[in-house]
Amino acid sequence: MPIYEYECKQCGTAFETLVRSGSVPDCPSCHSTERDKKLSVFATAKSTAAAAPAAAGYCGSCAYAQGPGACALK
């Protein structure tokens, strides 16, 4: 079941809810079914470990050992 974010057109309450196929979610505040689906963005956790620097290879962009231009970075 996906989680969707909505904003109620009646009272303006923003909410998120699990939505089963075929169901119509209602506002938890006013119970209206008039709502706008909001664009959901997901969060990622940033690593706290120090990232290793990229190794310079033949072309200077990567460590692909087949020679300059072989890695498709031109």
Secondary structure, 3 states (H helix, E strand, C coil): CCEEEEEECCCCCEEEEECCCCCCCCCCCCCCCCEEECCCCCCCCCCCCCCCCCCCCCCCCCCCCCCCCCCCCC
